[in-house]
């Protein structure tokens, strides 16, 4: 069973970077993929997403870089002490090399730095956090950065259309060795039989890019290329409202704690209806279930740390707090974590302009 716990590790800080440009779902433009099946007002009411941050220029690594510089400064960390970075995303800068390698150089970290990419979506932050905790626990490496997000699409078709559910975001979670600190606990699960519930059909080795990859199909009322992601909405909804509550309860039962004693329950920001049902199944007080969907949309794997930055800065920073977080989605994959913080630093949101795009690591 996929239960893991790591003592002597603490989360020191969290930051997030977003593009400056705001897209308003109540006033869609020709760049937005508007469905023929519902009005903008109905979309906002159903999903809870009114605004989101967008850019055709900035990549995930651009946003993570800006967030990392801010957080490192706020923590007063020496960059030479950062011994590991994990880049968790399904929108890397290149097919190869790993984007973590590029960020090591761009941030000016030591060449002795451990750098790794993790290709996961909605559950990715929890997986990335566990990877960082696993290598910090013995104290050989003292500090690590988990950089998680999604941004610029991998391709530009003849008609570029943005999905009104998703926003661009790059987050950074600073993790460090701290002898005697309480355990960070994890539960993970995978169901690969649902691989096509959320999928980009072409562009990988299984189905390489061809001219037909740019032919459009109508998926849930929207024109869609086979190089764009699509999902089976009802399948994903059923999965989310089942897997997330079950994982939370499994984690609490395995480690013998009362999950209702947590101060904050932060879930992947899938959509409002799904998250409300998860909270109801777990009998959670809604004032303890923050949401960032209204202003930032579904930010994929980054949505948990994004929500902490957007909604909890003045509530959980620099004070004792107990967090229970659950990410679930593409894979199908899910992960839940419970951790406690004492002097958590939550940086101010970093707004990144298109001019701040990486101009060095370009070919």
N, C-alpha and C positions, 0 to 999 in steps of 0.2 A: 504494500500500500504506500502511496506517495505522500507520506508525512515526513517533514523535515523540521528540525529546530536548530538554531545556532545561538549559543550564548556569547557573551563578550563582544557583541557588535551593536552599534547604535546608529540610527539615522540622525545625522547632524543637521541637514538642511535640505530644502527643496526649492527649486526655481522653475520658471516657465517663460518661454519666449514665443511670441505670436506675431504674425505680420500686422503692419499698421492698418492695412485695408480691411474694412468691414463690409460684408455682404448682408443685406437685409432680405429675409425670406418673404416679407410682406410686400416687397417691391423688387421682384426678380428682374434681372436684365437678360439680354440675349446670351450672356455667358453662362446662365444658369439652366440646368436641365429641369424644366418645369413639366410636371406630369399632366396628362390630359384627364386623369382620373379624379383629381381633387383640386380645389382652389388653394391659393397661397394661405388663406386664413385657416382652412381645414388642415393643411399640412402643419402649420404652427401649433394648432390646438392639439393635434394627434401626437406629434413628436416632441413638442416642447422646445423646438429649436426656432428661435426668431432670427438670431444673428450668428455669424461665424466669421472667423478671420481667414482671408484667402490671399494667395499670391501665385502668379505664374512663374515667378523668378526664384524665390527663396526655396531652398531644399530643407529637408529635415535637419541636416547637419548644420546649416546656417543658423537655424533657430536654436538648436541645442548648444552651438558654440556661444551665442549671445547669452543664453541662460547660464551656461557654465562660467563664463567670465564674471557675470554678476554674482553668482553664488560663491565662487572662490574668493572674491573680494569681500563679500559680506561675512564669510567665515574666517577671513584673514588666514587662509591656508597658503602655505608655500607650495607652489606647483611641483617642486622637486619631490615633495612628499606623497604626491598622488601616484600610487603604484599600480593602479588598474583602472581601465575604463571599459564599459560595456555599452555598445550602441544597439538599441533594441528598436527595430523598425522593419517595415516591408517596403520602404521607399529609400533604398541606399543611394549614394551619389553615383556609384558605378556597379555593374555586375561584379567586377573585381577591379581593384583590391577592396578589402574590407573598409568600410567608412570609418571604423574605430581607429584604423591606422592613420587616416587623413586627419582626424580630430586630435590624435596625439601630437602630430606635428603642428597643426594650426594653433593649438593651445599652448605649445611650448613645453610639453611635459617631457619627463626624462625618457631617454631611449631605452631605459630598463623597464619601461612600463608594459604591463600585461594589457593587451588590447584585443577585443573580441566583438564580432557582430552576432546578434541573435535575431533570426527571422521569425518573429511572432507578432501577432496583431493585438487583439483586445485583451488577452491575458498576459501580454509581453512584459509589462512593468513588474508584475509579481514574479515572473520567471527571472527577469533581470536582477531584481532585488535578492532573490535566493542565490543566484550565481555569485553576486558580490559578497553576500554574507558568508558563503561557503569558503571563499579564499581568504577572508579576513579573520576568521575565527581563531586561527592559531597565532596571529600577531606577526607573521612574517611580512605580510603586506599590511600597512597601517591605514591607508586611505584609498577609497575607490569612488568613481563616479558612474552612476547608471543613467545613461542618456537615452531617453525614450520619446518617440514621436512619429508623426506622419505629416507630410507636406506635399511638395510638388509632385504631380503625376509623372509616371515614367515615360509617357509619350504624348505627343500633340497631334491629334487627328485633324482632318479637314475642318471639322466643326467641334471646337473645344467647348465642352459643357461641364459645369461643376455640379456635383451632387449636392442638393441643398441640405442634406443631413449632416455632412462632414465638414469639419473645420481643420485648419492647419495649426500645428502646435509642436514645440520641442521642449521637453522637460529634462531637468537634471536633478538627481537625488544623490546627495553626498552621504556616504556611509563610511564609518571608521571603526577600527578596533578600539574597544573600551573594556578593559578587564573588569569583570564583576557586573557588567550590565545585564539586564534581564534578557531572556531569550526572544528571538524573533521566530515565530512559528509559521509553518506553511502546510497547506494541503493542495495537491495538484491532481488533475485528471485530464484524460484525452479520449476522444471518440472519433477516430479517423474514418469511420464509416460515413460520417457527415462531412467529408472533405469538400463536397460541392455545394454545401449550404451557403457558404460565402467563398467566392472563387473568382480569380481572373483567369479565364479559360486559355488565353494564348499569351505568348511572350516568354515562356519557359522552355526547357529542353523537351518536354513532352509534346507541346504544340508550339513550334517556333513561329516567329513572325512571318507572315506572307502578305501578299496584297489583299487577300480576303479578310485579313485581320481588321481592316478598316471599313468593312461592310457593316452597316447598321442593322440592329435588331431592336424590336420593341420589347423592353423588359419593364414590367410594372408601369406601363404607360409612358416610358421614357426611351428616346433613341439611345442605343448603347452599342459601343464597339466591343469586339471580343478581346480587346486589350484593356477593357475597363472592368472593374469589379462589379459583380452582381450577387444578389442574395435571394434565397428562398425565404421570404419574410415570415411566413407563419411557422416554418420549421425552426427558424432562428429564435422566434419569440417563445415557442414552446420549450426549446432547449434552455434559453436563458432563465425563464421563471422556474425551471426545474433544477438545473445544475447549480445555480448560485446558492439558493437556500440550503440545498442538500450539502454543499461543500462547507458552508459556514457552520452548520450543525455538526458535520463530521469532524472539523477541526476542533471545535469546542469540546466535543465528546472525547476525542482522542487525548487531548491535553488537559482534560478535566477542569475547564473554566466556564463560567457563565458568560456567554457572549453578550447578553443584555447589559452587562456592566461596562461595556466599552463606551467611551465618550462620543466617538464618531464612527459612523458606518459609511464608508466611501466605496461606491460601486462603479464599475465601468459605466460610462454615460451612453448607454445604448439608445434609449428613448424614454420619455417620461412615463408612458403607460407601463412599460416593462419594469422599470425600476420601482414604480409605485406598487406593483404587484409583488415584487420580491420583498419589499419592506413590509407589506401586509402579511405575507406568508411567515415572515420571521417575527411578526408582532413588534416592529420597531417604532419608536416615537419619531415622527417625521422631522421634528426639529433637530434630530441627530443624524439625519440623512441629507447631507448637502448635495446640491446639484449645480452644475455649471453649464448645462445644455442650452439654456435660454440665450446666453450671450456668446457661447463658443461652439455649440453643436457637439456632435460626436467626434471626439479627437482621438479615437482608436485607442491604442495601447497607452497613450499619454493621459487618458481622461481622468485617471485616479489622481496622480500628482497635480494635474491641471486644476482639478476641483479643489484640492487642498490649498493651492496658491490663490485661486480666485475667491474662495468662499471662507477659508478658515484662518487667514493670516492674523486677524485680530482676535481670534478665538482660541487657537491652539498653539500660538507661538510663545516660546519662552515660559512655558508652564507645563506641569505634568499633564499628560494626555494619553489616552488609550485608543488605539485605532484598530478597526477591523475592516479590511479592504478585500474586495473580490473582483477579479477581471474574468471575463468569459466571452467567447465568440469564435472567430475564424479558427478552423482546425479540424474538427471542433476541439477547443482547448479551454481549460479553466484553471484558475488558481486563487487561493484565498490566503491571506496573511494576517496575523495579529502581532502588533508590536506596541511598545510603550515609549514615549518620548518625555524628556525633561526640559531641555533647553533648545528645542527645535527652532532653527532659523528658517523663516519663510520669506524669501526675497520678494520685493515688489515685482509685479508683472513687467516683463521686458517687451516693449513694442519695437519690432525690427523693421527697418525700411528696406525696400528692394535694393537700394544702393549698398547695403551691407553684405551682399552676396559674396561668397568666396571667389576671389579673382586670381588666386595663386594655384590652387590645385585643380587646374582646368587644362584639358587637352583638346 
